[in-house]
Amino acid sequence: MSTLRTRVLGAGYARLARPVLYRLDPEVAHHGTIRAVRLLGSTALTRAGTARLLGPGAPADGSSEVEVLGMGFRHRLGLAAGMDKDGTALAAWGPLGFGHVELGTVTALPQPGNPRPRMVRLPRSGALINRMGFNNEGVHALAGRLRAARARGLVDIPVGVSIGKSKATPVQRAVEDYVTSVRAVGDVADYLAVNVSSPNTPGLRSLQDAGPLRELLSAVVAEADRTPVLLKLAPDLGDPAVDEALGVALDTGVRGVIATNTTVSRAGVHPTERHTAEQSGGLSGAPLAPRSLEVVRRVADGAGLPVIGVGGIMTSDDAARMLDAGAALVQVYTGLVYAGPALVRQVAAL
């Protein structure tokens, strides 16, 4: 029955939902999807119905099947940062079948992000390009929302929060900016992801250099106290730079690594979409998979830290390769856009 339901979900999404969504501007479709998901989590009745229809469900005895970072997870699949930046659909992700969710990226200051249009689909490539620029309501809004959801018993899976630098904050004051975010949300997040790897905020990736990274991570780990801190790496770092960042992470008490963020490379884009892909922004989806897999393997082999693998997971086979490479958990975003909720059931079953 589970396999049949997965096939029905996949066919229904491909034939009905996806054609409608693809007629819309990608960002309009994104916000419409989040509003629909939020409705699914708005009441106990809709959450229960969503879980029965779409979610793979938790273990029958209520236990957790995976332990990572000292926390229990139903299974290894989570929702990547970027889908629900402000946590407005927080109550629905567990019933939809995810084992964890990463909210954000949020910043200390609310900000509108980059000018529109700022997202484009590359369907033949199985990819997206975004230059959103950390559009979000600010970390304090998210912290209040997450705290209220926990008080109402709406959170049934681990929740991470990705934090980034406010665009208005000079790079020289980045540490203060990140620490502000940690103070706001650190006590209600299950883990914090330090995002210094998005290509869409000017100067942000310079924080991946050893000196600035050490200063930043030392301050964030100290402020986070017992909340695990993870570092999100860019796929565009060369292997020596990856190794250097891992050394800094180990020295400063970082508890895990997320590999990887979006890429500025356009390798692997379908020939018919190369012209469209020339525009600025970070690319996610299938073309990113080979490099993400390489970074996951390198981190798992060299650092001894738990790795969350993300980037190019479009099928359950992609997820299996990430896990085989050493990932403790995996996350999806672009794969969900192209495959729909059936992907959640398929990967959760691994």
C-alpha positions in Angstrom: 0.0 0.0 0.0 2.9 2.4 0.8 4.4 1.9 -2.6 1.1 2.4 -4.4 0.4 5.5 -2.4 3.9 6.9 -3.4 3.2 6.2 -7.0 -0.2 7.9 -6.8 1.4 10.9 -5.1 4.1 11.1 -7.7 1.7 10.8 -10.7 -0.8 13.2 -9.2 1.9 15.9 -8.6 3.4 15.5 -12.1 0.0 15.6 -13.9 -1.9 18.1 -11.8 0.0 20.3 -9.4 3.3 20.8 -11.3 1.8 22.0 -14.6 -0.2 24.6 -12.7 2.7 25.8 -10.6 5.0 26.0 -13.6 2.6 28.5 -15.3 3.4 30.9 -12.4 6.5 32.9 -11.7 8.8 30.7 -9.6 8.7 32.9 -6.6 4.9 33.4 -6.8 4.6 29.6 -7.0 6.9 29.3 -4.0 4.9 31.6 -1.8 1.6 30.0 -2.9 3.0 26.6 -1.9 4.0 27.8 1.5 0.6 29.3 2.1 -1.0 25.9 1.1 1.4 24.0 3.4 0.6 26.5 6.2 -3.1 25.6 5.9 -2.3 21.9 6.1 -0.7 22.6 9.5 -3.3 25.1 10.8 -5.4 22.7 12.9 -5.0 19.3 14.6 -7.5 17.9 12.1 -5.6 19.0 9.0 -2.2 18.0 10.5 -3.6 14.5 11.2 -5.1 14.3 7.7 -1.9 15.4 6.0 0.1 12.9 7.9 -2.2 10.0 6.9 -2.3 11.1 3.3 1.2 12.3 2.6 3.6 11.5 5.4 5.5 8.2 5.9 4.8 8.6 9.6 6.9 8.0 12.7 7.9 4.6 14.1 4.9 2.8 15.5 6.2 2.8 19.0 7.0 6.6 18.9 10.7 6.0 19.1 13.4 7.7 17.0 15.3 5.6 14.5 18.3 7.9 14.0 20.4 9.7 16.5 22.6 12.6 15.3 24.0 15.6 17.3 22.5 14.0 20.4 19.0 14.3 19.1 16.5 11.7 17.8 15.2 11.8 14.3 12.4 9.7 12.8 14.5 9.1 9.7 17.3 10.8 7.8 15.4 13.2 5.5 14.9 16.9 6.3 13.7 20.0 4.6 16.6 22.3 3.6 16.8 26.0 4.5 15.3 28.3 2.0 11.9 26.8 1.6 10.3 28.1 4.8 12.6 31.0 5.8 10.3 32.6 8.3 8.8 29.4 9.8 5.3 30.3 8.8 4.4 26.7 7.8 6.3 25.1 10.7 3.5 23.0 12.0 3.0 21.2 8.7 6.5 19.8 8.0 6.3 17.0 10.4 2.9 15.8 9.2 4.2 16.1 5.6 6.7 13.4 6.5 10.0 15.2 7.1 12.3 14.0 9.9 13.6 17.6 10.6 13.3 21.0 9.1 15.8 23.8 8.7 14.3 27.3 8.8 15.9 30.4 7.4 18.3 31.7 6.4 17.3 34.6 8.7 19.3 37.7 9.5 19.6 40.0 12.6 17.8 42.7 10.6 14.6 42.2 8.5 15.4 42.7 4.9 13.5 42.5 1.6 16.2 40.7 -0.4 17.3 41.4 -3.9 15.1 43.0 -6.6 12.7 40.7 -8.5 12.8 38.6 -10.6 15.2 36.6 -8.5 14.4 32.9 -9.1 14.3 30.9 -12.4 13.6 27.3 -13.2 15.8 25.2 -15.5 13.5 22.2 -15.9 15.6 20.3 -18.4 18.5 20.5 -16.0 16.5 19.7 -13.0 17.7 22.9 -11.4 16.8 26.3 -10.0 18.8 29.6 -9.9 18.0 32.0 -7.1 19.5 35.3 -6.1 17.0 35.9 -3.3 19.5 37.7 -1.0 18.2 36.4 2.4 14.8 38.0 2.2 13.2 37.4 5.6 11.3 39.1 8.4 14.3 39.1 10.8 15.5 36.7 13.4 13.3 38.1 16.2 10.1 37.4 14.2 11.2 33.9 13.6 12.2 33.3 17.2 8.8 34.5 18.4 7.1 32.3 15.9 9.1 29.2 16.9 8.7 29.8 20.6 4.9 30.2 20.2 4.7 27.0 18.1 6.7 25.0 20.8 4.4 26.4 23.5 1.4 25.1 21.6 2.9 21.7 21.0 3.0 22.2 17.2 6.6 21.1 16.8 7.1 17.3 16.6 10.5 17.2 14.7 13.9 18.8 15.3 14.1 22.3 14.0 17.3 23.9 12.9 17.7 27.6 12.1 20.1 28.9 9.5 21.6 32.3 10.3 23.3 34.7 7.9 24.7 38.2 7.8 22.4 41.2 7.3 23.1 42.9 4.0 23.2 46.3 5.7 25.9 45.1 8.1 29.5 45.6 7.0 31.6 42.5 6.8 33.8 44.0 9.5 30.9 43.8 11.9 29.6 40.4 10.8 30.5 38.7 14.1 28.3 41.1 16.1 25.5 40.5 13.5 25.6 36.7 13.8 25.8 36.8 17.6 22.6 39.0 17.7 20.9 36.2 15.8 22.2 33.5 18.1 21.0 35.4 21.1 17.5 35.7 19.6 16.9 32.1 18.5 19.6 30.0 20.1 17.4 28.9 23.0 14.5 27.6 20.8 16.4 26.1 17.9 17.6 22.5 18.1 20.7 23.4 16.1 22.1 26.5 14.4 23.5 26.5 10.9 26.1 29.2 10.2 25.6 30.3 6.6 28.7 32.0 5.2 28.4 30.3 1.8 25.5 31.9 0.0 26.6 33.6 -3.2 23.8 36.2 -3.1 25.0 38.5 -0.3 28.0 40.7 -1.2 31.1 39.8 0.7 29.6 36.9 2.6 31.8 34.2 1.2 34.9 36.1 2.3 33.9 34.9 5.8 34.9 31.3 4.8 38.6 32.4 4.9 40.4 30.9 7.9 40.9 34.1 9.9 37.4 35.6 9.7 35.9 32.1 10.0 37.7 31.3 13.2 36.7 34.6 14.8 33.0 34.1 13.7 32.7 30.5 14.7 34.4 31.0 18.1 31.9 33.8 18.9 28.8 31.8 17.7 29.8 28.6 19.5 30.4 30.5 22.7 27.1 32.3 22.5 25.1 29.2 21.5 26.3 27.4 24.6 24.7 23.9 24.5 22.9 24.4 21.2 24.8 22.6 18.4 26.4 24.8 15.8 26.9 23.5 12.2 28.9 25.1 9.4 27.4 25.3 5.9 30.0 25.0 3.2 30.0 26.3 -0.4 30.5 23.7 -3.2 32.8 26.2 -4.9 35.5 25.9 -2.3 38.5 23.9 -3.6 39.5 20.8 -1.6 42.4 22.6 0.3 39.9 25.4 1.3 37.4 22.7 2.4 40.1 21.1 4.6 41.1 24.5 6.0 37.5 25.3 6.9 37.1 21.9 8.5 40.2 22.5 10.6 38.7 25.8 11.9 35.4 24.1 12.6 37.1 21.4 14.7 39.2 23.9 16.6 36.2 26.1 17.5 33.8 23.4 18.7 31.5 23.3 15.7 29.4 20.1 16.0 28.6 19.3 12.3 28.8 20.4 8.7 26.2 21.0 6.0 27.4 20.2 2.5 26.6 22.1 0.4 25.1 25.5 -0.4 24.2 26.6 -4.0 26.9 27.0 -6.6 28.0 29.7 -9.0 29.2 27.1 -11.4 27.0 26.2 -14.4 28.6 22.8 -15.1 26.0 20.2 -15.9 23.3 22.6 -17.2 21.4 21.2 -20.2 22.7 22.8 -23.5 19.3 24.3 -24.3 19.3 26.2 -20.9 22.9 27.5 -20.9 21.9 31.0 -22.0 19.2 31.2 -19.3 21.7 29.9 -16.8 24.1 32.7 -17.5 22.3 35.1 -15.1 23.6 35.7 -11.6 22.6 33.6 -8.6 23.2 30.3 -6.9 22.3 27.1 -8.7 20.7 24.2 -7.0 19.4 20.8 -8.1 20.8 18.0 -10.2 23.9 19.7 -11.7 25.1 20.3 -8.1 25.0 16.6 -7.1 28.5 15.5 -8.1 30.3 18.2 -6.3 28.0 18.0 -3.2 28.8 14.3 -3.1 32.5 15.0 -3.2 32.4 17.5 -0.4 30.2 15.2 1.8 32.7 12.3 1.2 35.7 14.6 2.0 34.1 15.9 5.2 33.0 12.5 6.4 36.4 11.0 5.7 38.5 13.8 7.1 36.7 15.6 9.9 34.9 13.0 12.0 31.9 15.4 12.3 28.3 14.6 11.4 27.5 15.7 7.9 24.1 16.8 6.5 24.2 16.2 2.8 22.2 18.6 0.6 22.5 19.5 -3.1 21.2 17.6 -6.1 19.0 15.1 -4.3 16.3 14.6 -6.8 15.5 10.9 -6.3 15.9 8.3 -3.5 18.9 6.9 -5.3 20.6 10.4 -5.0 19.9 10.3 -1.3 21.2 6.8 -1.0 24.5 7.9 -2.6 24.8 10.8 -0.1 24.3 8.4 2.8 26.7 5.9 1.4 29.3 8.8 1.1 29.0 9.3 4.8 26.1 11.8 5.4 24.3 11.3 8.6 21.2 13.2 7.4 20.1 14.5 4.0 18.0 17.5 3.0 15.9 18.4 -0.1 14.6 21.5 -1.6 14.9 21.6 -5.4 14.1 17.9 -5.6 10.8 18.6 -3.8 10.0 21.3 -6.4 10.4 18.8 -9.3 9.3 15.5 -7.7 6.7 16.7 -5.2 5.7 14.9 -1.9 6.4 11.4 -3.3 10.1 12.2 -2.9 9.6 12.6 0.9 8.1 9.1 1.2 10.8 7.5 -1.0 13.8 9.0 0.8 12.3 8.6 4.3 12.1 4.9 3.6 15.8 4.5 3.2 
